[in-house]
Amino acid sequence: MKLFFVKITLVSLLFISAFNVLSADVSQAQIEQFKQLSPSQQKALAKNMGIDISALGGLGNNSKAATQSSPSLNELVPVRNTPIDENDPALKSSDETLPGIEAISLQFEKIENTLSLKPFGYELFAGEPSTFAPVSDVPIPSEYVLGPGDSLSIQLYGKETMSYNLPINRQGNVDIPKLGPVNVAGQSFSEAKSLITSIIDERILGVKSNISMGELRSIKVFVLGEAYRAASYTLSSLSTVTQAIYAAGGINDIGSLRNIQVKRRGKVIAELDLYQLLLQGDTSGDISLMAGDVVFIPTVGTTVGIKGEVSRPAIYELKNEQSIAEVISLAGGVKATAYKQVGKIARINKSGLRSVLSVNLLTGQNSQVKNGDTIEVASVLSTLEQSITVKGHIQRPGIYGWYKNIKLSDILRSINDFKAQPDLEYILITRKNPITGKLTSYNVNFADYIKSQQASSDFVLQAEDTVYVFNKQRNRSESLEPLLEVLKAQTQLAELATIVSAKGAVRNPGDYPLTVNATVNDLLNAAMGYTRNSELEYALLARKDKQLNTSVLYIDLTSATAKNISLTALDRLFLFDRNKPRTELLEGLITELRQQADKSKAQNVVSITGDVHFPGQYPYVINMTSNELINLAGGLKESSYLVNADLVRFNHDGIENAEISHQNINPASQFILQSLDNLHIKRIPDWQEKREIELTGEVVFPGSYIIQKGETLNNVIQRAGGLTTEADASAAIFTRAALKKQEAEKIAQLQAQLESETAQIKLTDDEAGSAELTESSALLTQLNSAEAIGRLVIDLPQVLSNNLADIRLDDGDVLYIPKTRESISVIGEVQYATSHLYENGVDFNDYINRSGGLKTRADQERIYIIKADGTVQLASNNNNWFSSQADMLAPGDTIVIPLDLEYKDSLSLWSAVTQIIYNSAVAVAAIGSL
């Protein structure tokens, strides 16, 4: 939390610096706390977060100095933060001992603690030293005493209309035109006004006058003592003591707010208690100042801090207050949430150490306080007494009042109180022990009560109970996680967590609280029951003892006895799916059983291999039989050999001798197993699974045919009625599943290599690299669309005529037999890849020319021909196998013109890719023509 607070503060400051606005997520308190750090602390904090301190603008406390050099005459800065002593040991930088952000976090925490309780009232008067501008728009009190520097505004109306703004000169006279000087210095404004009015009335007939104050004179006063900036200040003659304090920037932390003195001609003429102004609004002590007055602020007197559940937690200066009650009164009284029975006073004792005293704030409010005390008023607890909390899948969750003998049905009165699809068979209730605070869980099958309305099916609630209602259609793990964490945390060293688990073929596998008197059936209800394919006859219950050793019990959930087995802490129920392997589900349990084995305990594990549905390792229980192990492994297969099975047993004396023995047993017998036994179930000799081959195209009866072990292609073709009259046996395409898998793996490998090469080409910026990237990307697109065929080149005419050339078939083989074709195809680096009608005597160069000729980057020396039967021959002018080039071609052949790869760095890669693309295209085209 500390680290999070520091990070948030710094991020907030960065946003302020960047945009000059305050984010809605940034509190003013965070900004002010950073301001109050000393320059070295600010620098350390910014350095650890990787921030330039200069980038934070005027947020440091050095910005104060800049503003002091040019004080405003028209306004006071509203807030000045109290500086922090950089040399305070509590705030001493700990960068040397706690490197990095941890040190700054600790430092920040100390500063927070220091600033948590502030002296009362100082911020109200805090500001930068300033001077009031001349006052011209405020009412003048009648008792205001005139003097040199003031001016009077005189307006005459009647027979004559004139306006004058007349200053009072150094002799104290105001010179009125036509009337001469009138001495008004030392007179109050009301006296001077009456005097001048009477003179005008006497000397000027038919004229009335209106007299008001003009500009006021300035006075110089001294603000001394513990002012923020003790000095002399020029102020308006209407200024009071508080305004003088404002002008001096407020009061230092060590200055008194309760004994401020006003001295005139060396004598104290008044004392001001600012608490009367702040707490009572009494301004009677805030007298007006005269020129030469001194406002003296002495050091603070006795102080007492008060925090917690009071209206104004702060540090207060005491004057006449002596008791706790009087200090609480200064703080605005206690809040409604205060726990008055318990209070604390932190007091410095005679040994110079801080001790804590307990006090009852109801009966001990007259107790005396001492200088330096800190009173803490505690809060009432947030928990509600005499209440019941209901959570989850109901219409009105929340807190309900508790009363004696209240039942669950009093809160959940009918099915209408639940939301849709509630799980009424598993309502969970937790109860807190009033002494230990530990939780106990209860399970209620509320469906029974809904059906019967019998009191015996209801549940009596107690105060502070919590009721959980779940949805049948949703996983409840998230809802239970906080409760499970509490159950784990309350477990002591010698105890087991009151948690049980349901794993495997249940509708909602996971951990659940162990409820009082819980049974296996209760756990099944918590897990919303078992799945449709659950194997109920052979479930497994794993249990831990106090030494955390695991034991296993196999149970038959089709019997009521098994469902009523009582559960204990950390029990785990495993249910197997009839159609899924059990290895992953049991892996952790098998590991536990192996790890807990020692000289005194055997490895309680057995294994089964061979012709069963789910071979593997399984937990061993005493007197376990071979038949039980077979059933745990999903049972025998149809192909299982029932005459005997091979049992391998590991024997040892526990000291120095060990041996392995073999014996044949009846798989269906109740042979008693031992730990570490291995049972191998054999398969019936010559057992064959269903094996098929597919014949498509020009056969008399195309389709899928079941084949026997060792059956040949010729035999299956004869079973299918042979070939049709339009069949081209020499162009047959034969594919095999194993070869198709290998080819797919090869394509995937080439895709990865080509993608890597394409990515490297993208890093080059030259023109050649750009062209190569285009070609590489195009080639990659073609490779991605290439289809694995798994073609095995065969000579079908030889297969049909010669038994020695016949082929033994495998499961998944496919034979495609096309019609007789009369075309020659041209693909690759030609201007227009297409097919041409076969003409006798035309060579491959003629067909290439008919396709527009070769492209610039065609490899003329490596042109090859894919024959209709899948064989490949190089189209060379010097080929001695043929009497002429035309003799090389036959209907159904494909001429391939590859890309010239000599300019490529990765010649072998591109060659392999293009070969797969061309071969796949030829085979797919042939198959697609069927």
N, C-alpha and C positions, 0 to 999 in steps of 0.2 A: 504494500500500500504506500509506503514511504517512497519507494522508487517510482511508483506510478505518479504520485503527487509531484515529485520533482520534474519528471518528464513532461507532465501536462503543463506545469508552470513555464518551463523553458520553451516548449512549443508555442504556448500562448504568447510569450514575449517576442518570439521570432515573427509571428503573424502581425503583432502590433507594429514592429519595426518595419515590416515589408509594406503594410497597407495603411498605416496610421489610423486604424480603426480598432475598436474593441470588439472582439468576437463575442457572440452571445454565450459561448461556452466558457469564457474566461472571467473569473470573479475578480473584483477590484481588490479583494484581500490578497490574492496571489501576487498581483502586480505590486501592491504596497510592500509585501514581505520581501520581494526581490530588491525594491528600492532601499529598504532598510539595511541591507547587507553592506558591510564595509567594502571599499574598492578591491582589497585583496580577496575577499570572499566572493564578490561578484566575478572577479577574474578567474578564480579557481573553478567556480561553478560552470562558467561558460567554457573554460578549457576542457573540462572533463566531458562536456557534451559536444565538443567540436565546434563551438560557436565563437565568432570574432566579437569581442566585447564592444568594439566600436560600432558594430552593426546594430547594437541595441539602442542607439541614439541616446536620448536623455533620460533613460530609465534608471541609470545609476544615481547614487546619492550625491555625486559630484555636480549634478545639474543644478543643485541648490546654489552653489557658488556663482554660477553664471547668472542666475536671476537676481542675486543680491547686488550685483554691480549696477543694475539699472532699475531701482524700485519704481513701481507705478505710483503716480500721485492721485489717481482716480479710484483705485480699488485695492483691496487687500487680497492676497492669495488665500483662498478659503481653507486650505489644509496644509499643514507642515508636519511631516512625520518625525517622531522623536528619534534622534540618531542613536545607534548602537555602538557601544564602546568596543572598538576592534580588539582591544587587549583583554577583554573579558575572558577568563579561562574557559567558561562554559561555551564560548563561541570560537575558541581557538581552532584554527584550521588543523585538520588531522590528515592532510594529504600525505604526510610522510609515513604514517603508520597504517592508514587504510587507503590504498591507492584506488584511483578511479571513482566511479559513480557511487560506490558504497560509502566512501568517506564523505562525499558531498551530501548524500542522503542523511547520514548521521548528523552532519553539521546542520543541515536544514531542519532536522527534527529538534535539535537543541534550540535553534532560533525560534521555532514555532512555540516551544514550551515557554521560552522567555517572554514571548509576545502575547501569550494566551491571556494574561491578566495585566491590564494597563492601568496606570493612574487615572483617576476620574477627573474629567473636566478640562484637561490640558489641550485636547485637540480643538475644543471650541474656540479657544483664543489663539490657536497656532496660525501663523502666517509669516510672510516675509516682512522685514522692517519696511515701513512706508510712512508717508505723510498724507494727511487729508487735504484734498483740494479745497479752495475757498468755498464756503457754504453760501449759497444765494437763494435757495428755494425751500428753506425749512422755517417753520413758525418760530418767532422770537418770543421767549417768555418775557412777561412784563417787568420782571425783576432784573432783567439783564442790565448790567452796569456798563455805561458807555465810557469810551476812552479813545485816545488818539489812535487813528487807523480805521475806526469805524466810519461809516458814512450814513447820512440820512437822506431819504427820498421825500421831498416836499412837493405836493401838488396843490396849486391854487386854482379855484374855479369860482365863477360868479361874474362880477363886473370885469374882472381880468382872469385870464386863463394862462397859467404858467406851470412848468415842471422843472424842479431842480434836484440834482444828486450832489449833495454837499458833504465833503469829508470833514472830520473833526481833526483840527490841526494839533500841533505839539502843545499849544497853550490850552488845549481843551475846548476851543471855541469852534463854533460852526458859523461861517460867514453867510448870512442870508441877504441876498440882494435887496436894496432899498431899506433894509432894516438894520444892517450892521451885524457885528459879531454877537453871538449868544453863547455863554459858557455853559456847557452841558457835561463836561468830564466829571466822572464820579457819581453822576446821577443815574438812576435807573431809567430804562427806556420809557416807562410810563410817566415818570416825573418830567423827563425832558420833553416828551410829547405834549404834556399839559402846559408846560412853560411856553413852548414855541406857539402853540395854538392860541394861548391867551395874548401873546404879543402881537400876533397877526390880527386877531380880532380887534385889538385896541388901535392899531396903527393903520390898518388898511380897511376902509369902510366898503361894505358890499362884497367882500371876498370871504369865502370859506376855505378851509385847508384840510388836507388829508396827509398825515405824516406816517411814514413806515421806515423800516430799516433798509438800508442799502447793503453794501458789502460789509462784511465783518472783518475786524482786525485779526491778525495771527498772533499767537502767543507761543513762547518757547517754554517747554517744560522738560523736566528730567525724569527718565524712567531708569531706575537704578536697582541694584541688588541682583536677584536671580531672573532678570528678564532675558529673553533669548538674545537680544542685542541691546545691552545697557548703553544708553547714550542720551543726548539731548535731542528733542524733536520739536519742530515747528508745526503747530496744530491750529485748527480753528479755535476761536475764543469760546465756542460753544462746547468744546470737547470735554468729555467726562473721564473718569479714571479708567473705565473699561476700554474706551477708545484709545487712550494713551497706551494701554497694554497691547491692544491690537497693533498700534503703530510700531511698537517695539518687537513685533513678531511673536508675542505670546510669552509664556513663562516656561523656563527650563524645568526638567524633570525634578530637580531638587528644590524648586521654588515653591513657596507656600501659596495656596489659593484662599486661605482662610484668615490671614493676618496681614493684609496689604495696607500699608500706611501712606497717608497723604501728609506731607510736611510743607509748612508755609512759614517762611522766615525762621527756620530752625526749629519750629514746634510742630508736634503732631496734632493736626486739626481734625483728622478723621481716620477711621479704620474700616476697611472693606472686607467682608466675608463673601467671596464669590459663590459659596455653596447656597447662600440665601437667594442669590440671583438665579443660579442654575436649578435648584430644587424647588424653590418657592416662588420664583418670579418677582422677588422683592428688589426694586431698584433704588430704594431710599438711600442706600449707602453709596450709590454711584454718583458722587457729587461732581459739579462742574469745576474745572480747574482754572487757575489764574496764572498769569505770566510769572515764571520763576518757581512754580510749585514743583515739588519732588514727589514722585510716586516710587515708594521703596518696597521691594518684594523681598522679604526675608526667606531663609531656608525653610523647607518643609518641616513640620513638627511630627508628632506621633502618627504613624500610618498603620492601617490594618487592611488586609485584603479579604475579599469575600467572593466566592465563586460557587458555581452549581446552580441550584434551582432558585435563583433570585432574579428580580427584574433587571437590575443593572449590576452584573458582576464587574468588579473593578477593585483598584486599590484606593482607599479613602483616607484622607487626612482628618484626624480627630482634633476637635477643639474642646468642647465640653463633654463630648460623648465618652462613656466609660464602659457600658455594658454591651453584650451581644445584641440585645434588642435594639439599642440605639444604632448600632452598625447596620443591622438588617433594615432599619428604617431609612438610613442613608441610601441603601441599595434598592429602595423602592418596595421593600417587603418581599416575602417568599412567594413563589408561584403556587398555583393550585396543585401542581405535580410534585411539590416538595414533600419529602418524607421527614416529618419534623421529629420523629422519635429518635432519629440517629443523625448526629452531626459530628464534624471533626474540626479540631483546631490544631493547626501546625504551628508550633511555638519553639523559639530558640531558647534552650535551657541555659543554665549557668555554666555548663561545660562548653558552650558554643556549638552544640549540636542541635539539630532540629528534631523535636519529638512530636508525637501525635497524641492528642487528648480527645476522648469521646465525650460528647455532651448531648443531653436531651433538650432539643430546642423548644419543647413544650413547657418543661419545668425549669430549665436552666438558663433562661434568657437574661437573667440578671447577673450572670457570671461576668466577672471583669475581664476585659481584653487588655493585652499588652502590646507595646510597640513591636511591629514585625510579625504579629499573628496573621495567619491566613485561615479564615473560616470556610468550611466547605459544607454546603447544604445538599444532602443526597436527594436523588429522585426516587419516586415510587417505581416499583417494578413494572415492566411493560407487559408482563403476563396478566391474563385475566383470571380471576378466581371464580369458582362456581360456574364454569362454562364448559361447553362441549363444542368441539370443532368438527365440522363435516366438510369433506373435500371430495372432489371428483365428479362423477357422471350423474349429477342430480340437478334438478331445476333451480334449487335455492341453496347453493353451498355457502358456508360461512360459520359464524359463531352463534350458538344457541345457549340459552340459560339452562343451568342444571338445577334439578330439585330431587329430593329423595325419591328413590324407586322409579326414576324416569327410565323408560325402555326405548329401545331402538325404534319400535313401532310408533312411539309418541312423536318422533321427529320425521320418520319416513312412514307416513300413514297409509299410503296406497301406491299402486304402480304409477300413478300420475305424478308422483313426486320425483320420479326418475326420468332421465332423458332416454331417448330411444336406444334399444339394445343394451340394457344394463346387465352386468353379470351378477345376478342375485345369489348364485351358489357360492360366491366368494366375496364377502364383505369383510374387510380387514379393520380391526379395532386395536389401537395401541393405548396402553395405560402406563402412566408414570408412577413409579414408587415414590411416595411422599418423603421417604427417609433417604434412600440412596439415589433417587433421581433416574434410575434405570428404567428402560421401557420393556414392557411385556406385551406380546401380541396375542390377539384372539381372532379366530375365524368363525364367521357366522354364515350358515346356509339360510339366507333370508327367504329363499324360494319356498322352503318348507313352511315358513310362517305365512307367506302370502297365500299359499294353498289351503292350509289348515286353520289359520287364525288361532292356533293354540298357544297359550302362554309359554308352554315348555319349549317352543321353537323360537321364542323371542329372546332378547338379550338385555339385561339390566346394566345401564351405564353408570359410570362414576364421574365425579368432577374431574376435569382436565383430560378426559378421554378424547381421542381423535378417531374419526370414522372415515375410512377410505372406500369409495364406491368406484368400480371400474367399468369400462366399456368392453363388451364382448368382442367388438370388431377391431380393437386397437391394442397394440403392444403396450404392456404396462411397465416395462423396464424403466422408462424415463420417470414415471410417477413414483416408483418405489426406490429409485436410486438415493435420494436424500435420507430416507428412512433406513436403508441398508447401511449407509455410511455411519449413521448414529449407532446402529446396533454393533457395528464393528468397533467403533471408537469406545463404547462403554465396556468392552470386554477387557477384563483384567488378565494378568499374566497367566494364571493357572486355569483360565476359563476358555471355552470355545464359543465363538460367535454364534448367536442364536439365529442362524441362517441355514436354509436348506435349498437344494437345487433340483431342477428337473431338466434333463438333457435328452436330446435326440428327437424321437418321433412324438413330440407333444406339440400342441398348437402354439404355445407361447413359452418356449424354453427360456430358462434364466434362473436367477436367484430370488428367493422369497423369504420373508420373515418366518421363523419357526414359531408357530402359534401354540398356545397351551393345549395339551392333549392331542396334538396333531398326529394324523395317520397318513399312510401312503395315499389314501383316497382324497384327503384334504389337499395334499400337494398336487394331485392330478387336477382337482378343481381349480386350484390357484393357477395352474398352467393351462387352464381352459380345456382340459381333456386331451386325449391322445388323437393322433391323426388317423386317417382311414386305413393306411397301410401299416399301422403299428403292429408289431409282433408281441402280443400280450402274454403269450405262454412263457416267454423267456425274457423277462425284464431283469435288471441288475440293480441292487441297492448297495452302494459303497458307504462305509461308515468309519469314522475316526474315533479312536479312544483318547483318553486324556494325554497319552504320550504322543498323540498325532500319528499313530500307526493305523494303516488302512486295512480294513477287512471287507470282504465281499459276500453278498448273499444273493443267490438267484431266486426270483419269485415268479409265481404264475398269477398274473393280474386278472385272470378269468375267475379266480376263486375269491370269495368274500374274505377268507382268512388273510390272504396276502394284502388286500386293500386295507385291512384293519391293523396292519403292523404299525406300532407307534414309532414316530420319528424322534431322532435326537439331533443335537447341534451338529451342523456341517454334513448331514446326510446328503447323498446325491443319488437321484433316481435316473437310471439310464433306460430308455426305451429304444428298441431297434426298429428300423424300417425294413419291411420284407424285401424291398427292391433296392436297397442302398448298402454299400460296403460299411463295415463297422470300424475299420482301422483308424480313421481320423477321430471318430467319436471316443474311442477307447485309448487313444495314444497317451494322453496325460495320465490316466489311471494306471496303465501298464508301466509307465515310467516310475510312478510312485511305488508300485509294488516291487519293482526291481531295486530301487534306491534304498528301501527300508530293510532289505535283506541283509543279514549278517550271519555269524556262526550259529546264533540261536534261532534264527528265523529264515526259512527257505524263501526262494523267489516264487511267490504264489502266481505263477504264470504257466500256461500251457499253450501249445500251438498246434494248428492243423493246416495241412497243405494238401494239394492234389485236387481231386474232382468234387469239390464242394462249391457252393455259390460264393461264399465270402471267406476264403482262406486267410489266416493271420494268427495273431496272438490274442489270447483271451485270459481274463483273470481266472485263477484256479481256486476252487473251494474244496474243503475236505469231503471225501467220498464222491467226488465228481465222476460221472461215468463217461465212457466214450460216446454213447448215444446223446448225452446232454451236450457234449462239445460239438458234435455234428449238427445238432439243432441250433446251437448258438451261431454256428458258421453258415446258417441259412439252409441247412439240410443238404441231402445228397442230390446230385444231378441225375438226369435220365441215363447218362452214360457211366455212372459210377459202378464200379466192380464190387459186387456184394459178397463174393465168396470169402474174401479176407482183406484185411488192411494191415499196413505196416506200422508198428509202434516202435518208436525209438525212445529208450529210457536212459537217463543219465543217473548213474549210481555213484555214491562216494561215501566214505566213512567219516568225513568231516575233519580228517587229520592229514592223511598223506595219499590215500588211494582213491582213484576215480576210474570208472569205466563206462562204456556205452554198450547197451544191449539191444538186440533186435528181436521182435517176436511178431508173429502173425495173429491177428485177432479178428473176430467177427464184428463188422462195423455196426450191426444192429444189436449187438449184445450190450449188457450193462457192465462192461469191463471197468473196474475201478482204476482211475488214473492217479498219477502222482504229479507233484509240481515239476516243471521243466519237461514233461513228456511231450513228444511230437507225434501226432497221428497223421499218417499219409494215406489218403483215399485214392485208390488206383482207378484207372479208367478201363472200361471193357476193351479188350484187344480188338483192333481193327474197327473201332467205333468211328463212324464218320458223321460229322455234322452236315447239315444241308449245304451242298455245293452247287453253284449254278454257273452256266455260261449263256451269254446272250448272242443270238444270231440275228442280224438285221440285213436288209437289202435283198439281193437277188437269190434267195433260197425259197424252196417251194413252200415251207411252213416256218416262217420266221417267228422268233419268240425266245423265251427263256427255257432252258433245259437243265434238269437235274442231272448231275454227272456223278459217276462212281470214281472211287480212287483208282488212278491209273488210266482212266478213259482218255481216248485220243480225239483230236479234232476231226479226223476223217470219219470216225465212228459217229460223232454227234451230227455231222453234216448229213450222213446217210440216214440217221434217225429223223432229220428234218426234211427228208424227201429229196436231198441233193440240190444242185444249183438249177436255176431257171435257164432257159435258152438265151436270155439277154445278159447273163452274168459275165463279167470280165474277171475271171479267176486270178489273172496275173496282177490285177490292181487291188486285190483284197488288202484291207487294213485290219491288222490283228493287234489289240491292245491288252495289256495286263495291269492289274491293279497295283502290283508292287512296283512296276516300272513307272506308272503314273505318279505314285507317291514320291519316288526318287526324282522324277523330272520336276515336280512341284517344288521340292526342296531346292533343286538347282536354280529354278527361276527365282525363288525368294532370295537365295544367296546373291545372284547376279543383280537383282533389284537393289539390294542393300549396297553392293559395291558401286553400282552406277549412280545411285543417289549420293553416295559419298563423293564420287568424282565430280558430279554436277555441282555439289556444294562448294568444292574447291575451285571450280572454274568461275563461280560467281564472285570469288574474291579478286579476280583479275579485272583490270579496267581497260586493257588494250582492245583494239578492234578485233584482233584474231581471237581473243578470249570470248568476245561477244558472239562471234559466229559459231565458235565451238559450243558455247552454251546453248544456242538455239538447236544445234544438231543433237547435243546430248539430251536435252529436254524432250525432243521429239522421239528419240530412240527409247527413252525411259517410258514415255506414254505408250509406245507400241509394246514394250515388254510387259507393262502392267496389264495390257489387254490380252497378252498371249495366254493360251490355255494349255495346261498340261494334258498330253494325250496318252503317253505311256506306250508308244507304238513299238511292236516287236516285228522286225522285217522277216517275212516268211515267203516261201515259194509255194503258193497254194496249189498250182498244177502238180508239182512234185509230191505234195502232201496227199493229193487225191489219187495219184497213180503209183506211188512207191511207199510201201509200209515203213521202209527204213527212214524216210523223210518225215514221217508223221510226228505230231507234237502232242505231248501229254498236257492235259489241261489243268488249270488251277481255278479255284473259286474266284469269280469276278471277271474272268476273261470275256472279251467281246470281239466278235468277228463282223466286220462291215464288208459287204460284197457289193461293189457298185455295178451299174450297167456298163456295157461297152461304150467307151467314149471315143470321140473323133476330133479331139481338140488338143492343142499344145498351149500351155500357159507360160507367160513371161512375167517375172516379178523381180523386184529389186531396183537397182540403179538404172532404170530406163525412163524415157520421157513419159510413157503411158503404159503402166502395167495392165495387161489384159490377156485374153485367151484368143487363139487363132485356130481356124479349121486346119486339121492336119492334111498336109499334101506330101505325097511320096516324092522323095528326091530333094526336098527343101531342107537346107541345113539350118543350124541354130542361128548363124549370123543373119540369115534372111528373116527369121522370125523376130530377131532383135531390131532389125531395121524397120520391120512392119510396126513395131511398138515405138517408133520415133527415134531409135538409136540410143546410144549410151549417154548417160549424164557425165558431167565433167569429172566427178570423183568416183566413177565406176572402176572397178579393178578388172580390167580386161583379161589379165593373165589367170584369174582365179574363177572364171565363169564355170559353173557346174550344173549338172542336170540331175534332178530327182526323178528317178524312174517311177512308173506307176506302182510298182511293188514296194517302193520305199528305199531301194538302193540308190546310191549316189555315185555319179561318174563325172570326172573332170572333162570339160569340153575343150580338148587340146587339139590343135591342128596336126600335131605330130603323134597323135594317139595311134598306136599300132594294132589296137584291138579291133578296129573297124576299117573296112575297105574305103569308106568315105565318111565325111561328117554327117551326111544325111542318114547313114545307116545307124547313127547313134540314137536317133529319135524314133519314138513310137507313140501312138495315140495315148493320151493320158499323162504324158511326161510334162515336167515343169522345168523351164530354164531359169536359173537363178543368177542374177548379176549382183555380186556383193559390193559393198563400199570399199574403196581403196583405203586401207588402214595404215599405210606406211608412214603417213604424216602424224599418226596418233602416238602419244606416249604409251598409252595402255592398250597395245595392239591386241593382246590375248583376250582382254575383257570384252572389247568391242566385237571381236571376231566370234566369241562364244555367244554374245547376246544376239547378234544378227543371225547366227546359225539357228538358234532356238526359234527366233521370230519367223524365219522363212519356213523351217520344217513344220512348225505348228500351223502356219497359214495354209500350207499344202494339205496337211492331214485334215484340218477343219473344213477346208473347201471340199475335199473329197467326201467327207462324211456328210456335210451339209447338202450335197447333191443327191443323197439317197432319197 
